[in-house]
Amino acid sequence: MQIPAIAPNPLRFGMRTARNVQPCIMVIFGATGDLTHRKLIPALYNLALEQPLPPQFTVVGVARRAFSDEQFRQQALESVNNFSRRSPASPAVWETFSKGFFYHQLQFDNPDDYQSLAERLKQLDAERGTQSNYIYYLATPPSFYPTIANNLSAGGLGGHNNSGEQGWSRIIVEKPFGHNLESALALNHELNKAFSEQQIYRIDHYLGKETVQNIMVLRFANGIFEPIWNRRYIDNVQITVAETLGVGGRVDYYEEAGALRDMVQNHMMQLLTLVAMEPPVNFDADAVRDEKVKVLRAITPYAEGEVASDTLRGQYGPGMIGGEKVLGYREEPGVKANSPTETYTALKLFIENWRWAGVPFYLRHGKRLTKRITEIAIQFNRPPYLLFQGTGADQMQPNVLSLRIQPNEGISLLFDAKVPGQEMQLRSVNMDFLYGSSFGVEPPEAYERLLLECMLGDSTLFTRIDETEYSWRLIDAIERGWAKMPASALHQYEPGTWGPKEAATLIERDGRTWRHL
Ligand SMILES: NC(=O)c1ccc[n+]([C@@H]2O[C@H](COP(=O)([O-])OP(=O)(O)OC[C@H]3O[C@@H](n4cnc5c(N)ncnc54)[C@H](OP(=O)(O)O)[C@@H]3O)[C@@H](O)[C@H]2O)c1
């Protein structure tokens, strides 16, 4: 008798059937800032175009400068025209949608201003039928997160009401969530005075990317991968996030953060957990995040000696990239002349559980590298015996399943094939799936997805506090180790390369090499 496949709850995590957004107001703190301009407003517009938003949906922009509603609408229109994946704005859609945009001037640290904000929201509830449902988006400097949360609470706008009876409130917090474990916990403690964990949506925009969500689908909607997704078949996993850009205009933040905190603590750890997690019992927010946390718990933070052997940091010097002369990191305006901040990091870690025991995960990330690419490569064991010796097979690369997060989003499987002809010659070839050509539609931007999920009250694609906590534990151990290492341990590298040459040693001493991308 054939046993039918068991269907769990209707699949969620990007595969749900139609869901309805309740009427609500999104209050954007930092509405005149860069993030709002480049990401949030274009994302909201694209949601409006695709129509999952109810007609009552309302935006209240909040910031320090004196703007009128009309000025805010004008700025929002410019955001759409300059940064939306679909532009210029459709006059018909914009005409209706922008009527729901309002601006409220407020000083983040002035409690009285929150009284007037509360009154404004009440008035808008009455005018637009938004039923006291509020999402607060903190697109502000991180130092203001606790101040805003506390003032919202004091102004009667936070609260722990998540029952939906008299409206609900949710708060979206941008990265960085803390600077280390201690500050992340302190920030969380402050937020918890005003909002419960269920109301807090910690954003990691990588989780909103289609290709990142597809990691789950690849693993758990297909029968062929899961049986080989473990230590018996996988030799190593390499995660690369390479950027060609330098530090740009984010010097103040970056000088404090560095590559490890900026990229590894959040985005790369999220990629790692999705690749390594066990199948969740269903796709509920907590079921998925429970499994992700288990992965992070299974990584023992580095002991002091291990930091020197298993991690590496670098900083780009001056040079050329793409035919253009570029400044070294220490020459960038605003960077200290002797800045110890790393712009490159590579590390090796192990996930100590049954599935992954003994399989090294190699992570590398850097700025001003030769190529912009984000990729996860699952490298399989070589065949146990090389039958095709002398045919090039001994030089062949092992099979690799590569998940390209960006650009050229897709999945490739590298395997060996016979070169046509009388001789037995072998060559590696690729079996390729490309998102763009397979589906012929442009995927939504990460922020579109994440804003919609928050409106729907689904926190699966947001980071739970314990994920943040375990991830910081690991990062803190590395930072502690680095702090004790001499200045010479910060390796200089030339722009347009794959980082410091010492990074090769980290992997080559294990008899492996970084992928040539
Ligand atoms: N920009 C990005 O691409 C990006 C990417 C990832 C994460 N983030 C995170 O997103 C957050 C916002 O970044 P951003 O680049 O958008 O910052 P930003 O351009 O500096 O904008 C800051 C906003 O906060 C407002 N503001 C600052 N101090 C205020 C005060 N005391 N009272 C009232 N309003 C005040 C500013 O209003 P005025 O203009 O009126 O002064 C402005 O609207 C940060 O946490 C950042 O780490 C940003």
The ligand as an SDF file (V2000), in Angstrom:
LIG
                    3D

 48 52  0  0  0  0  0  0  0  0999 V2000
   20.1240   53.7720    4.4150 N   0  0  0  0  0  0  0  0  0  0  0  0
   20.1670   52.4880    4.2160 C   0  0  0  0  0  0  0  0  0  0  0  0
   20.2700   51.9850    3.0850 O   0  0  0  0  0  0  0  0  0  0  0  0
   20.0930   51.5370    5.3700 C   0  0  0  0  0  0  0  0  0  0  0  0
   20.2960   50.1720    5.1430 C   0  0  0  0  0  0  0  0  0  0  0  0
   20.1680   49.2870    6.2180 C   0  0  0  0  0  0  0  0  0  0  0  0
   19.8530   49.7600    7.4660 C   0  0  0  0  0  0  0  0  0  0  0  0
   19.6850   51.1010    7.6590 N   0  0  0  0  0  0  0  0  0  0  0  0
   19.3110   51.5540    9.0010 C   0  0  0  0  0  0  0  0  0  0  0  0
   18.1540   52.3640    8.9240 O   0  0  0  0  0  0  0  0  0  0  0  0
   18.2110   53.3900    9.8910 C   0  0  0  0  0  0  0  0  0  0  0  0
   18.0130   54.7340    9.2110 C   0  0  0  0  0  0  0  0  0  0  0  0
   19.0930   54.9720    8.3130 O   0  0  0  0  0  0  0  0  0  0  0  0
   19.0810   56.1790    7.2740 P   0  0  0  0  0  0  0  0  0  0  0  0
   20.2730   55.9550    6.4050 O   0  0  0  0  0  0  0  0  0  0  0  0
   17.7550   56.3300    6.6340 O   0  0  0  0  0  0  0  0  0  0  0  0
   19.3480   57.4520    8.2510 O   0  0  0  0  0  0  0  0  0  0  0  0
   19.3090   58.9950    7.8840 P   0  0  0  0  0  0  0  0  0  0  0  0
   19.2880   59.2120    6.4130 O   0  0  0  0  0  0  0  0  0  0  0  0
   20.3650   59.6360    8.6970 O   0  0  0  0  0  0  0  0  0  0  0  0
   17.8790   59.4820    8.4460 O   0  0  0  0  0  0  0  0  0  0  0  0
   17.6420   59.7390    9.7920 C   0  0  0  0  0  0  0  0  0  0  0  0
   16.1930   60.1790    9.9710 C   0  0  0  0  0  0  0  0  0  0  0  0
   15.9700   60.3890   11.3690 O   0  0  0  0  0  0  0  0  0  0  0  0
   15.4680   61.6970   11.5700 C   0  0  0  0  0  0  0  0  0  0  0  0
   15.9790   62.2130   12.8250 N   0  0  0  0  0  0  0  0  0  0  0  0
   17.2490   62.1580   13.2860 C   0  0  0  0  0  0  0  0  0  0  0  0
   17.3170   62.6820   14.5170 N   0  0  0  0  0  0  0  0  0  0  0  0
   16.0570   63.0520   14.8450 C   0  0  0  0  0  0  0  0  0  0  0  0
   15.4640   63.6230   16.0140 C   0  0  0  0  0  0  0  0  0  0  0  0
   16.1840   63.9210   17.1060 N   0  0  0  0  0  0  0  0  0  0  0  0
   14.1330   63.8320   16.0110 N   0  0  0  0  0  0  0  0  0  0  0  0
   13.3990   63.5380   14.9320 C   0  0  0  0  0  0  0  0  0  0  0  0
   13.8980   63.0150   13.8040 N   0  0  0  0  0  0  0  0  0  0  0  0
   15.2060   62.7530   13.7620 C   0  0  0  0  0  0  0  0  0  0  0  0
   15.9400   62.5120   10.4020 C   0  0  0  0  0  0  0  0  0  0  0  0
   15.0360   63.5770   10.2630 O   0  0  0  0  0  0  0  0  0  0  0  0
   15.4530   65.0140    9.6220 P   0  0  0  0  0  0  0  0  0  0  0  0
   15.8490   64.7000    8.2130 O   0  0  0  0  0  0  0  0  0  0  0  0
   14.2090   65.8090    9.6960 O   0  0  0  0  0  0  0  0  0  0  0  0
   16.5890   65.5100   10.4420 O   0  0  0  0  0  0  0  0  0  0  0  0
   15.8340   61.4890    9.2700 C   0  0  0  0  0  0  0  0  0  0  0  0
   14.5020   61.3880    8.8440 O   0  0  0  0  0  0  0  0  0  0  0  0
   19.5530   53.2300   10.5910 C   0  0  0  0  0  0  0  0  0  0  0  0
   19.3530   52.4770   11.7520 O   0  0  0  0  0  0  0  0  0  0  0  0
   20.3870   52.4350    9.6120 C   0  0  0  0  0  0  0  0  0  0  0  0
   21.3450   51.6510   10.2730 O   0  0  0  0  0  0  0  0  0  0  0  0
   19.7900   51.9870    6.6320 C   0  0  0  0  0  0  0  0  0  0  0  0
  1  2  1  0
  2  3  2  0
  2  4  1  0
  4  5  1  0
  4 48  2  0
  5  6  2  0
  6  7  1  0
  7  8  2  0
  8  9  1  0
  8 48  1  0
  9 10  1  0
  9 46  1  0
 10 11  1  0
 11 12  1  0
 11 44  1  0
 12 13  1  0
 13 14  1  0
 14 15  2  0
 14 16  1  0
 14 17  1  0
 17 18  1  0
 18 19  2  0
 18 20  1  0
 18 21  1  0
 21 22  1  0
 22 23  1  0
 23 24  1  0
 23 42  1  0
 24 25  1  0
 25 26  1  0
 25 36  1  0
 26 27  1  0
 26 35  1  0
 27 28  2  0
 28 29  1  0
 29 30  1  0
 29 35  2  0
 30 31  1  0
 30 32  2  0
 32 33  1  0
 33 34  2  0
 34 35  1  0
 36 37  1  0
 36 42  1  0
 37 38  1  0
 38 39  2  0
 38 40  1  0
 38 41  1  0
 42 43  1  0
 44 45  1  0
 44 46  1  0
 46 47  1  0
M  CHG  2   8   1  16  -1
M  END
$$$$
